Amino acid sequence: MIAVIGLLAGVVIGFALQPDVPLWLQPYLPIAIVASLDAMFGGLRARLEGVFDEKVFVVSFVSNTIVAALIVFVGDRLGVGSQLTTGVVVVLGIRIFTNLAAIRRRLFRA
């Protein structure tokens, strides 16, 4: 329940303050969001399967986000940032949809 309240508070504060994302950070923000969504759906799946561990969730959340941003950063430095960004989004997208399929099967038995 605390997480839901924190999420709602964050959304309200974000809409009220409308923070600007610095120009140098803009290429990494979508990747960080996709990596965070991957960890979130993985955590939800683990919760439904009864194997959720808060420590594993936090480490997964932080490490997924950092590694994804680091891959894009290295790609930018090598001049292939858009290709690596696409690769990261595809891999994380597959993981998100795999977790969503498992959640759907668990909830709806379908």
Backbone as a printed PyTorch tensor [residue, N CA C, xyz], in Angstrom:
tensor([[[  0.8220,  -1.1910,   0.0000],
         [  0.0000,   0.0000,   0.0000],
         [  0.8720,   1.2640,   0.0000]],

        [[  1.9940,   1.1810,   0.7120],
         [  2.8940,   2.3300,   0.7640],
         [  3.4470,   2.6450,  -0.6260]],

        [[  3.7410,   1.6040,  -1.3940],
         [  4.2700,   1.8140,  -2.7520],
         [  3.2490,   2.5210,  -3.6300]],

        [[  1.9900,   2.1450,  -3.5110],
         [  0.9350,   2.7730,  -4.3220],
         [  0.7820,   4.2380,  -3.9320]],

        [[  0.8180,   4.5180,  -2.6500],
         [  0.7150,   5.9090,  -2.1840],
         [  1.9140,   6.7120,  -2.6850]],

        [[  3.1090,   6.1230,  -2.6160],
         [  4.3070,   6.7950,  -3.1190],
         [  4.2270,   7.0580,  -4.6120]],

        [[  3.7120,   6.0840,  -5.3670],
         [  3.5530,   6.2530,  -6.8080],
         [  2.5860,   7.3870,  -7.1200]],

        [[  1.4420,   7.3890,  -6.4520],
         [  0.4550,   8.4550,  -6.6710],
         [  1.0070,   9.8200,  -6.2770]],

        [[  1.7240,   9.8810,  -5.1570],
         [  2.3220,  11.1480,  -4.7370],
         [  3.3420,  11.6230,  -5.7670]],

        [[  4.1470,  10.7060,  -6.2890],
         [  5.1330,  11.0660,  -7.3090],
         [  4.4910,  11.5940,  -8.5830]],

        [[  3.4100,  10.9640,  -9.0050],
         [  2.7020,  11.4160, -10.2080],
         [  2.1190,  12.8060,  -9.9940]],

        [[  1.4840,  13.0210,  -8.8490],
         [  0.8860,  14.3330,  -8.5520],
         [  1.9680,  15.4110,  -8.4840]],

        [[  3.0680,  15.1160,  -7.8050],
         [  4.1660,  16.0880,  -7.7040],
         [  4.7580,  16.3680,  -9.0860]],

        [[  4.9070,  15.3240,  -9.9050],
         [  5.4380,  15.5090, -11.2510],
         [  4.5560,  16.4030, -12.1110]],

        [[  3.2400,  16.1910, -12.0210],
         [  2.3360,  17.0340, -12.8030],
         [  2.3030,  18.4580, -12.2540]],

        [[  2.4170,  18.6200, -10.9490],
         [  2.3610,  19.9560, -10.3530],
         [  3.6240,  20.7550, -10.6600]],

        [[  4.7840,  20.1310, -10.5390],
         [  6.0410,  20.8570, -10.7340],
         [  6.5040,  20.8940, -12.1840]],

        [[  6.0850,  19.9410, -12.9970],
         [  6.4780,  19.8230, -14.3920],
         [  7.9850,  20.0460, -14.5790]],

        [[  8.7900,  19.1230, -14.0360],
         [ 10.2430,  19.3100, -14.1250],
         [ 10.7430,  19.1600, -15.5590]],

        [[ 11.8040,  19.8980, -15.8640],
         [ 12.4420,  19.8000, -17.1740],
         [ 13.5520,  18.7620, -17.0970]],

        [[ 13.6340,  17.9280, -18.1140],
         [ 14.7110,  16.9460, -18.1940],
         [ 15.8640,  17.6060, -18.9430]],

        [[ 17.0610,  17.5960, -18.3460],
         [ 18.2020,  18.2090, -19.0450],
         [ 18.4340,  17.5480, -20.4020]],

        [[ 18.9360,  18.3280, -21.3430],
         [ 19.1410,  17.8520, -22.7070],
         [ 20.0470,  16.6300, -22.7640]],

        [[ 21.1010,  16.5960, -21.9620],
         [ 22.0410,  15.4800, -21.9870],
         [ 21.4300,  14.1980, -21.4470]],

        [[ 20.3570,  14.3160, -20.6580],
         [ 19.7310,  13.1450, -20.0460],
         [ 18.5850,  12.5860, -20.8900]],

        [[ 18.0820,  13.3430, -21.8300],
         [ 16.9090,  12.9400, -22.6050],
         [ 17.0590,  11.6310, -23.3680]],

        [[ 18.2100,  11.2860, -23.9510],
         [ 18.2940,   9.9880, -24.6420],
         [ 18.2130,   8.7890, -23.6990]],

        [[ 18.5480,   8.9950, -22.4320],
         [ 18.6080,   7.8920, -21.4860],
         [ 17.3040,   7.6880, -20.7190]],

        [[ 16.4720,   8.6890, -20.6560],
         [ 15.2290,   8.6040, -19.8860],
         [ 14.2810,   7.5320, -20.4050]],

        [[ 14.0110,   7.4380, -21.7100],
         [ 13.1150,   6.3690, -22.1750],
         [ 13.6650,   4.9760, -21.8730]],

        [[ 14.9640,   4.8080, -21.9830],
         [ 15.5740,   3.5070, -21.6900],
         [ 15.4320,   3.1880, -20.2130]],

        [[ 15.6320,   4.1760, -19.3660],
         [ 15.4810,   3.9650, -17.9280],
         [ 14.0440,   3.6030, -17.5820]],

        [[ 13.0900,   4.2140, -18.2570],
         [ 11.6790,   3.9120, -18.0050],
         [ 11.3470,   2.4890, -18.4330]],

        [[ 11.8210,   2.0800, -19.6000],
         [ 11.5570,   0.7110, -20.0710],
         [ 12.2260,  -0.3120, -19.1420]],

        [[ 13.4440,  -0.0300, -18.7090],
         [ 14.1260,  -0.9410, -17.7810],
         [ 13.3890,  -1.0120, -16.4490]],

        [[ 12.8730,   0.1140, -15.9970],
         [ 12.1040,   0.1330, -14.7530],
         [ 10.8010,  -0.6400, -14.9010]],

        [[ 10.1400,  -0.5010, -16.0400],
         [  8.9160,  -1.2690, -16.2850],
         [  9.1950,  -2.7630, -16.2960]],

        [[ 10.3370,  -3.1510, -16.8470],
         [ 10.7210,  -4.5630, -16.8510],
         [ 10.8440,  -5.0840, -15.4220]],

        [[ 11.5240,  -4.3340, -14.5730],
         [ 11.6800,  -4.7520, -13.1760],
         [ 10.3320,  -4.7700, -12.4620]],

        [[  9.4840,  -3.7900, -12.7530],
         [  8.1770,  -3.7200, -12.0950],
         [  7.3040,  -4.9250, -12.4560]],

        [[  7.2360,  -5.2590, -13.7390],
         [  6.4170,  -6.4050, -14.1340],
         [  7.0310,  -7.7220, -13.6660]],

        [[  8.3510,  -7.7800, -13.5970],
         [  9.0080,  -8.9560, -13.0310],
         [  8.6770,  -9.1140, -11.5570]],

        [[  8.6490,  -8.0020, -10.8360],
         [  8.2780,  -8.0370,  -9.4250],
         [  6.8280,  -8.4410,  -9.2220]],

        [[  5.9430,  -7.9480, -10.0760],
         [  4.5300,  -8.3230,  -9.9860],
         [  4.3460,  -9.8100, -10.2660]],

        [[  5.0550, -10.2920, -11.2560],
         [  4.9960, -11.7280, -11.5660],
         [  5.5000, -12.5580, -10.3870]],

        [[  6.6230, -12.1400,  -9.8000],
         [  7.1650, -12.8620,  -8.6440],
         [  6.1920, -12.8300,  -7.4720]],

        [[  5.5320, -11.7110,  -7.2730],
         [  4.5510, -11.5960,  -6.1820],
         [  3.4040, -12.5770,  -6.4060]],

        [[  2.9020, -12.6460,  -7.6310],
         [  1.7910, -13.5580,  -7.9260],
         [  2.2110, -15.0200,  -7.8110]],

        [[  3.4800, -15.3070,  -8.0760],
         [  3.9760, -16.6820,  -7.9670],
         [  4.4260, -17.0210,  -6.5500]],

        [[  4.3900, -16.0250,  -5.6570],
         [  4.7380, -16.2600,  -4.2660],
         [  6.2200, -16.3260,  -3.9780]],

        [[  7.0550, -15.8100,  -4.8810],
         [  8.5070, -15.8680,  -4.6830],
         [  9.1290, -14.4660,  -4.6360]],

        [[  8.3250, -13.4580,  -4.3640],
         [  8.8110, -12.0780,  -4.3600],
         [  9.7660, -11.8570,  -3.2000]],

        [[ 10.8880, -11.2000,  -3.5060],
         [ 11.8630, -10.8190,  -2.4920],
         [ 12.1930,  -9.3480,  -2.7230]],

        [[ 12.0030,  -8.5340,  -1.6970],
         [ 12.1960,  -7.0920,  -1.8480],
         [ 13.6300,  -6.7390,  -2.2420]],

        [[ 14.5970,  -7.4390,  -1.6690],
         [ 15.9980,  -7.1570,  -1.9820],
         [ 16.2870,  -7.4520,  -3.4480]],

        [[ 15.7900,  -8.5810,  -3.9320],
         [ 15.9810,  -8.9410,  -5.3410],
         [ 15.3060,  -7.9080,  -6.2400]],

        [[ 14.1200,  -7.4460,  -5.8550],
         [ 13.4000,  -6.4510,  -6.6510],
         [ 14.1900,  -5.1520,  -6.7500]],

        [[ 14.6740,  -4.6530,  -5.6190],
         [ 15.4020,  -3.3780,  -5.6190],
         [ 16.6960,  -3.5010,  -6.4300]],

        [[ 17.4310,  -4.5900,  -6.2300],
         [ 18.6760,  -4.7840,  -6.9850],
         [ 18.3740,  -4.8960,  -8.4780]],

        [[ 17.3260,  -5.6310,  -8.8340],
         [ 16.9390,  -5.7730, -10.2350],
         [ 16.5390,  -4.4300, -10.8270]],

        [[ 15.7500,  -3.6720, -10.0970],
         [ 15.2740,  -2.3740, -10.5600],
         [ 16.4460,  -1.4420, -10.8420]],

        [[ 17.3440,  -1.3160,  -9.8750],
         [ 18.4740,  -0.3910, -10.0140],
         [ 19.4600,  -0.8880, -11.0800]],

        [[ 19.8060,  -2.1730, -11.0240],
         [ 20.8010,  -2.6730, -11.9710],
         [ 20.2840,  -2.6710, -13.4090]],

        [[ 19.0200,  -3.0370, -13.6280],
         [ 18.4580,  -2.9800, -14.9850],
         [ 18.5390,  -1.5670, -15.5460]],

        [[ 18.1700,  -0.6000, -14.7360],
         [ 18.1610,   0.7840, -15.1920],
         [ 19.5770,   1.2740, -15.4850]],

        [[ 20.5080,   0.9720, -14.5990],
         [ 21.8850,   1.4380, -14.7890],
         [ 22.5340,   0.7500, -15.9930]],

        [[ 22.3700,  -0.5530, -16.1130],
         [ 22.9980,  -1.2800, -17.2230],
         [ 22.4140,  -0.8280, -18.5640]],

        [[ 21.0950,  -0.6560, -18.6280],
         [ 20.4800,  -0.2030, -19.8790],
         [ 20.9840,   1.1870, -20.2610]],

        [[ 21.0570,   2.0940, -19.2970],
         [ 21.5550,   3.4390, -19.5820],
         [ 23.0360,   3.3970, -19.9660]],

        [[ 23.8020,   2.5310, -19.3250],
         [ 25.2240,   2.4050, -19.6460],
         [ 25.4360,   1.8750, -21.0640]],

        [[ 24.6230,   0.9180, -21.4780],
         [ 24.7240,   0.3940, -22.8470],
         [ 24.4590,   1.5020, -23.8660]],

        [[ 23.4250,   2.3060, -23.6060],
         [ 23.1060,   3.4010, -24.5260],
         [ 24.2140,   4.4560, -24.5050]],

        [[ 24.7620,   4.7300, -23.3260],
         [ 25.8530,   5.6990, -23.2070],
         [ 27.0650,   5.2600, -24.0270]],

        [[ 27.4540,   4.0020, -23.8670],
         [ 28.5920,   3.4740, -24.6320],
         [ 28.2820,   3.5300, -26.1310]],

        [[ 27.0580,   3.1880, -26.5070],
         [ 26.6590,   3.2730, -27.9090],
         [ 26.7490,   4.6770, -28.4540]],

        [[ 26.3560,   5.6680, -27.6350],
         [ 26.4850,   7.0690, -28.0560],
         [ 27.9410,   7.4470, -28.2790]],

        [[ 28.8060,   6.9990, -27.4000],
         [ 30.2310,   7.3120, -27.5240],
         [ 30.8500,   6.6350, -28.7410]],

        [[ 30.3200,   5.4580, -29.1090],
         [ 30.8380,   4.7370, -30.2760],
         [ 30.1660,   5.1750, -31.5740]],

        [[ 29.1250,   5.9880, -31.4570],
         [ 28.4140,   6.4550, -32.6420],
         [ 27.3170,   5.5270, -33.1180]],

        [[ 26.9450,   4.5590, -32.3130],
         [ 25.8780,   3.6190, -32.6810],
         [ 24.7830,   3.6130, -31.6110]],

        [[ 24.5450,   4.7740, -31.0160],
         [ 23.5870,   4.8800, -29.9180],
         [ 22.1850,   4.4620, -30.2820]],

        [[ 21.7250,   4.8350, -31.4720],
         [ 20.3470,   4.5000, -31.8410],
         [ 20.1790,   2.9970, -32.0380]],

        [[ 21.1970,   2.3350, -32.5830],
         [ 21.1060,   0.8820, -32.7690],
         [ 21.0880,   0.1610, -31.4230]],

        [[ 21.9450,   0.5780, -30.5020],
         [ 21.9550,  -0.0550, -29.1880],
         [ 20.6930,   0.2840, -28.3980]],

        [[ 20.1770,   1.4930, -28.5710],
         [ 18.9160,   1.8520, -27.9280],
         [ 17.8060,   0.9290, -28.4100]],

        [[ 17.7500,   0.7070, -29.7130],
         [ 16.7570,  -0.1990, -30.2660],
         [ 16.9330,  -1.6050, -29.7120]],

        [[ 18.1620,  -2.0630, -29.6300],
         [ 18.4280,  -3.3970, -29.0860],
         [ 17.9770,  -3.5290, -27.6470]],

        [[ 18.2740,  -2.5330, -26.8290],
         [ 17.8670,  -2.5630, -25.4220],
         [ 16.3510,  -2.5700, -25.3130]],

        [[ 15.6820,  -1.7260, -26.0980],
         [ 14.2170,  -1.6710, -26.0450],
         [ 13.6070,  -2.9940, -26.4900]],

        [[ 14.1660,  -3.6140, -27.5120],
         [ 13.6400,  -4.9030, -27.9840],
         [ 13.8040,  -5.9730, -26.9100]],

        [[ 14.9890,  -6.0790, -26.3300],
         [ 15.2310,  -7.1030, -25.3070],
         [ 14.3350,  -6.8770, -24.0870]],

        [[ 14.2990,  -5.6500, -23.6030],
         [ 13.4580,  -5.3770, -22.4340],
         [ 11.9770,  -5.5070, -22.7720]],

        [[ 11.6060,  -5.1440, -23.9950],
         [ 10.2130,  -5.3100, -24.4160],
         [  9.8050,  -6.7690, -24.4330]],

        [[ 10.6850,  -7.6320, -24.9070],
         [ 10.3900,  -9.0750, -24.8940],
         [ 10.2060,  -9.5540, -23.4660]],

        [[ 11.0800,  -9.1080, -22.5600],
         [ 10.9540,  -9.5080, -21.1550],
         [  9.6560,  -8.9900, -20.5400]],

        [[  9.2850,  -7.7540, -20.8730],
         [  8.0380,  -7.1860, -20.3410],
         [  6.8480,  -8.0070, -20.8140]],

        [[  6.7900,  -8.3070, -22.1030],
         [  5.6580,  -9.0660, -22.6190],
         [  5.6480, -10.5060, -22.1130]],

        [[  6.8250, -11.0810, -21.8730],
         [  6.8790, -12.4180, -21.2850],
         [  6.3140, -12.3990, -19.8650]],

        [[  6.7030, -11.3980, -19.0910],
         [  6.1610, -11.2690, -17.7400],
         [  4.6600, -10.9970, -17.7620]],

        [[  4.2110, -10.1530, -18.6870],
         [  2.7770,  -9.8770, -18.7880],
         [  1.9850, -11.1300, -19.1680]],

        [[  2.5570, -11.9470, -20.0330],
         [  1.8830, -13.1930, -20.4010],
         [  1.7710, -14.1140, -19.1920]],

        [[  2.8200, -14.1970, -18.3920],
         [  2.7740, -15.0330, -17.1860],
         [  1.7730, -14.4760, -16.1790]],

        [[  1.7100, -13.1670, -16.0530],
         [  0.7370, -12.5400, -15.1470],
         [ -0.6770, -12.8240, -15.6300]],

        [[ -0.8970, -12.6690, -16.9210],
         [ -2.2270, -12.9440, -17.4890],
         [ -2.6260, -14.3920, -17.2490]],

        [[ -1.7130, -15.3250, -17.5060],
         [ -2.0140, -16.7420, -17.2680],
         [ -2.3390, -16.9970, -15.8070]],

        [[ -1.6170, -16.3570, -14.9190],
         [ -1.8170, -16.5580, -13.4910],
         [ -3.1590, -15.9880, -13.0330]],

        [[ -3.5030, -14.7980, -13.5120],
         [ -4.7290, -14.1390, -13.0720],
         [ -5.9860, -14.6990, -13.7220]],

        [[ -5.9100, -14.9620, -15.0200],
         [ -7.1100, -15.3420, -15.7590],
         [ -7.1340, -16.8210, -16.1520]],

        [[ -6.0900, -17.5500, -15.7710],
         [ -6.0060, -18.9780, -16.1060],
         [ -6.1410, -19.2000, -17.6130]],

        [[ -5.6260, -18.2320, -18.3810],
         [ -5.7310, -18.3340, -19.8440],
         [ -4.4030, -18.0730, -20.5000]]])
